Amino acid sequence: MSNRIAPKLLAEFIGTFAFVFIGAGTAAIVGEGVGLPGIVAIALAHGLAIMAFAFAYGSVSGGHMNPAVTVGVLAAGAMGVGEAIGYIVSQLIGGIAGALLLRTVLGGAETGLGMPALAHNLALGATSLTITPEAGFMIEALLAFFLVTVVLSTAVAGRAGSLAPLAIGMTLTFNILMGGALTATGNFNDAWLYLTAPIVGAIIAAILHTGLSRLAQEGTAAAEQGRAAQTTSSPQGLSKK
């Protein structure tokens, strides 16, 4: 392993480890039946964890800490295939290590660890809501789209400067505030959804990001050409005789 890639992979391992340990650990500790305050606590735990370690390791690895983010960055052409594979492997190992430590500290399924599923008869005001696999897929894909769009627009494109980790952490927080109760309680019946939908959302985000960046560059180039032509044709652009 080269000296250039090793720090990146270690940063992704540590960041993902902390993200899983703090985020899933908070969900297990808060548990079910606490309503909105519990969702807020879980959302903040995930958002603040990703923000803190993006600040810590963003300059080292970009602070992906999520395979879907890495796939989005790869699809946008901002990293190579080999490096992306290394990132994803490190993230998976870090996530598994974080989950295993949580299992040791808090126990298994009894604490709600490792039990994502779509909402069934979720009370919303005077009615109840059941999320179908199709709706769950769209929700997860859209939330991943939001997150990867922000990562590409801030951390990768550099539009937010040093505040990119703050934007990423906030995005993850409002993603969980909206979707946490809809797609993350119960069991592994719809595990396929959590593996595929974020990747789809990430790729769509990358395609749109690349397209918008190309259009913006073309618009800037056209504006510069227009200004140059205007300067050449203006009296100030004519040489004095």
Backbone torsions as a table, in degrees:
resi	resn	phi	psi	omega
1	MET	NA	130.3	-176.1
2	SER	-73.3	158.8	178.8
3	ASN	-66.9	-19.8	-178.1
4	ARG	-78.4	-39.4	-175.5
5	ILE	-87.4	-27.1	-175.3
6	ALA	-57.5	-47.5	179.3
7	PRO	-62.2	-33.7	179.6
8	LYS	-65.6	-45.9	-178.8
9	LEU	-66.6	-38.3	177.6
10	LEU	-65.6	-40.7	178.2
11	ALA	-62.4	-41.5	179.1
12	GLU	-67.4	-37.5	177.2
13	PHE	-62.6	-50.6	-176.7
14	ILE	-65.5	-45.1	-179.0
15	GLY	-61.4	-44.5	179.9
16	THR	-69.1	-38.9	175.5
17	PHE	-55.9	-49.9	-178.8
18	ALA	-65.8	-39.5	-179.1
19	PHE	-60.9	-46.6	-179.6
20	VAL	-69.2	-44.8	-177.1
21	PHE	-62.0	-44.7	-177.9
22	ILE	-76.1	-47.8	-176.4
23	GLY	-67.3	-55.5	179.8
24	ALA	-67.4	-33.9	177.2
25	GLY	-63.3	-41.2	177.0
26	THR	-63.5	-42.3	178.9
27	ALA	-61.0	-39.9	179.7
28	ALA	-68.6	-39.3	-178.6
29	ILE	-70.8	-43.8	179.7
30	VAL	-66.3	-44.4	177.3
31	GLY	73.5	-171.3	-179.1
32	GLU	-92.6	166.8	172.2
33	GLY	80.4	14.6	179.6
34	VAL	-107.6	0.8	173.4
35	GLY	66.4	-149.3	-174.9
36	LEU	-59.5	-42.8	178.7
37	PRO	-56.7	-37.1	178.6
38	GLY	-67.3	-43.0	177.8
39	ILE	-61.6	-41.6	179.1
40	VAL	-62.0	-43.9	179.6
41	ALA	-61.8	-43.4	-179.7
42	ILE	-66.8	-42.5	179.4
43	ALA	-63.0	-43.5	179.9
44	LEU	-66.6	-38.0	178.9
45	ALA	-60.4	-46.9	178.7
46	HIS	-66.3	-48.1	-176.6
47	GLY	-64.0	-43.5	-179.7
48	LEU	-69.7	-35.4	178.7
49	ALA	-64.9	-47.0	-179.2
50	ILE	-66.9	-36.2	179.1
51	MET	-65.6	-46.3	-177.8
52	ALA	-61.2	-45.4	-176.9
53	PHE	-80.8	-21.0	170.3
54	ALA	-69.4	-37.9	173.1
55	PHE	-64.1	-41.5	-176.4
56	ALA	-69.7	-42.4	-171.6
57	TYR	-119.0	4.6	-179.3
58	GLY	-58.0	-38.9	-179.5
59	SER	-75.0	-13.0	179.8
60	VAL	-91.8	-55.0	-173.3
61	SER	-120.6	-7.1	-173.0
62	GLY	94.9	-11.7	176.0
63	GLY	64.3	48.2	179.3
64	HIS	-70.0	-62.3	177.4
65	MET	54.5	30.4	-177.5
66	ASN	-166.7	119.9	-179.9
67	PRO	-56.0	-34.8	179.6
68	ALA	-64.5	-38.9	177.7
69	VAL	-63.9	-43.4	179.2
70	THR	-62.2	-41.3	177.0
71	VAL	-62.0	-40.9	178.3
72	GLY	-64.0	-43.0	178.7
73	VAL	-65.1	-39.4	176.7
74	LEU	-63.1	-46.6	-178.5
75	ALA	-64.6	-26.9	178.1
76	ALA	-81.9	-2.6	178.1
77	GLY	79.2	19.6	-176.8
78	ALA	-95.3	1.5	175.6
79	MET	-157.7	162.7	-179.5
80	GLY	-86.5	165.0	-177.3
81	VAL	-64.0	-46.1	-179.0
82	GLY	-60.2	-43.5	179.3
83	GLU	-65.6	-40.0	179.3
84	ALA	-62.9	-41.8	178.0
85	ILE	-61.5	-43.3	177.6
86	GLY	-60.4	-42.1	177.8
87	TYR	-59.4	-49.1	-175.3
88	ILE	-64.4	-41.2	177.7
89	VAL	-61.7	-45.4	179.5
90	SER	-62.8	-40.1	179.1
91	GLN	-65.0	-43.0	180.0
92	LEU	-64.5	-42.5	178.5
93	ILE	-64.8	-42.8	178.6
94	GLY	-63.1	-42.5	179.0
95	GLY	-65.2	-42.2	178.5
96	ILE	-64.2	-41.7	179.1
97	ALA	-62.8	-41.7	177.6
98	GLY	-63.2	-41.5	179.5
99	ALA	-67.4	-39.3	178.8
100	LEU	-64.9	-39.7	177.7
101	LEU	-66.2	-38.5	176.1
102	LEU	-62.5	-41.2	178.9
103	ARG	-60.9	-39.0	179.0
104	THR	-67.2	-41.2	-174.8
105	VAL	-80.3	-43.3	-171.2
106	LEU	-109.2	-13.3	-176.0
107	GLY	99.9	-176.2	-174.5
108	GLY	-94.1	-129.7	-174.2
109	ALA	-63.8	-21.1	-178.7
110	GLU	-61.3	-26.4	179.9
111	THR	-93.6	2.1	-179.4
112	GLY	89.4	7.3	179.4
113	LEU	-72.1	139.6	174.0
114	GLY	63.9	39.1	-176.8
115	MET	-132.4	60.2	175.9
116	PRO	-80.1	142.7	174.1
117	ALA	-165.2	165.7	-179.2
118	LEU	-75.5	148.1	-177.7
119	ALA	-64.5	141.6	178.2
120	HIS	-132.6	119.9	-177.9
121	ASN	55.3	44.6	177.5
122	LEU	-73.8	126.4	-178.5
123	ALA	-74.1	122.2	175.6
124	LEU	-129.0	97.0	-176.7
125	GLY	65.0	-124.6	-177.9
126	ALA	-91.2	2.1	-178.0
127	THR	-124.8	177.8	176.4
128	SER	-127.7	156.6	-173.7
129	LEU	-132.0	135.1	172.7
130	THR	-120.6	126.4	-178.5
131	ILE	-91.1	121.2	177.0
132	THR	-77.5	161.6	176.3
133	PRO	-57.0	-37.0	179.3
134	GLU	-64.5	-44.9	179.0
135	ALA	-66.8	-39.9	178.5
136	GLY	-62.2	-39.3	178.0
137	PHE	-62.0	-46.0	-179.8
138	MET	-63.2	-40.5	179.9
139	ILE	-63.0	-49.7	-178.4
140	GLU	-64.0	-40.2	179.1
141	ALA	-65.8	-41.2	-179.1
142	LEU	-68.1	-40.9	178.7
143	LEU	-64.4	-39.6	175.7
144	ALA	-65.1	-37.4	176.8
145	PHE	-59.2	-45.5	178.8
146	PHE	-59.7	-48.3	-175.8
147	LEU	-64.0	-47.6	-177.3
148	VAL	-68.5	-35.6	175.9
149	THR	-58.8	-45.1	179.8
150	VAL	-66.1	-42.1	178.7
151	VAL	-60.5	-47.3	-178.7
152	LEU	-65.8	-38.4	-175.8
153	SER	-78.6	-26.1	-177.2
154	THR	-104.9	-63.4	-175.6
155	ALA	-70.4	-44.5	-176.1
156	VAL	-79.3	-49.4	-179.6
157	ALA	-79.2	-15.2	176.3
158	GLY	75.1	21.6	-175.7
159	ARG	-76.1	-21.2	-178.6
160	ALA	-102.6	0.4	179.7
161	GLY	59.8	-133.5	-177.6
162	SER	-76.2	-4.5	-179.1
163	LEU	-93.7	5.4	179.9
164	ALA	-55.3	-45.2	179.0
165	PRO	-59.5	-33.4	177.8
166	LEU	-65.3	-44.4	178.9
167	ALA	-63.3	-40.4	-179.7
168	ILE	-67.0	-44.1	178.5
169	GLY	-62.8	-40.8	178.0
170	MET	-64.4	-40.1	179.8
171	THR	-63.0	-45.1	178.2
172	LEU	-62.9	-37.0	179.1
173	THR	-62.7	-49.7	-177.9
174	PHE	-73.0	-24.8	173.0
175	ASN	-60.6	-45.4	-178.5
176	ILE	-73.0	-35.4	176.1
177	LEU	-57.7	-39.7	-178.1
178	MET	-82.8	-45.9	-170.4
179	GLY	-102.2	-10.8	-175.3
180	GLY	-56.9	-46.9	-177.9
181	ALA	-74.9	-15.4	-175.7
182	LEU	-90.9	-32.4	-171.7
183	THR	-131.9	17.5	-176.2
184	ALA	-141.2	48.8	173.1
185	THR	-145.0	139.9	172.2
186	GLY	122.0	-102.1	-175.1
187	ASN	-150.6	-168.9	-173.6
188	PHE	-96.6	23.4	-178.0
189	ASN	-59.6	-33.1	-177.1
190	ASP	-115.4	39.2	-177.1
191	ALA	-60.7	-33.9	-179.8
192	TRP	-56.8	-34.4	-176.9
193	LEU	-63.3	-40.1	-176.9
194	TYR	-74.3	-17.8	177.8
195	LEU	-87.8	-32.6	-172.7
196	THR	-99.6	-42.7	-174.3
197	ALA	-59.8	-45.5	179.0
198	PRO	-61.6	-33.9	178.7
199	ILE	-66.4	-42.5	178.2
200	VAL	-61.7	-47.3	178.7
201	GLY	-61.3	-38.5	179.9
202	ALA	-65.3	-43.0	-179.3
203	ILE	-66.4	-40.9	177.2
204	ILE	-62.3	-42.1	177.9
205	ALA	-60.2	-42.2	-179.8
206	ALA	-64.8	-42.1	179.5
207	ILE	-62.5	-46.6	-180.0
208	LEU	-66.9	-39.8	178.4
209	HIS	-60.7	-45.3	-179.8
210	THR	-64.4	-43.3	179.4
211	GLY	-63.9	-44.4	179.5
212	LEU	-66.1	-38.3	178.5
213	SER	-64.0	-40.3	179.2
214	ARG	-66.1	-42.8	178.3
215	LEU	-63.4	-39.9	179.1
216	ALA	-64.5	-40.8	178.3
217	GLN	-65.1	-41.9	178.1
218	GLU	-63.8	-39.4	178.1
219	GLY	-65.3	-40.2	178.6
220	THR	-65.6	-42.5	179.5
221	ALA	-63.8	-41.8	179.2
222	ALA	-64.5	-39.6	179.1
223	ALA	-65.2	-40.3	178.8
224	GLU	-66.4	-40.0	176.9
225	GLN	-63.8	-39.3	178.1
226	GLY	-63.7	-42.7	178.5
227	ARG	-65.2	-39.7	179.5
228	ALA	-64.8	-42.3	179.2
229	ALA	-66.2	-37.6	179.6
230	GLN	-66.4	-39.3	179.1
231	THR	-66.6	-39.6	-178.9
232	THR	-66.6	-37.0	-176.6
233	SER	-87.0	-11.3	-178.7
234	SER	-78.7	157.8	179.8
235	PRO	-57.7	-33.4	-179.4
236	GLN	-66.4	-24.0	-176.9
237	GLY	-85.9	-8.3	-180.0
238	LEU	-86.0	140.4	178.0
239	SER	-74.6	144.3	179.9
240	LYS	-76.8	139.1	178.4
241	LYS	-94.6	NA	NA
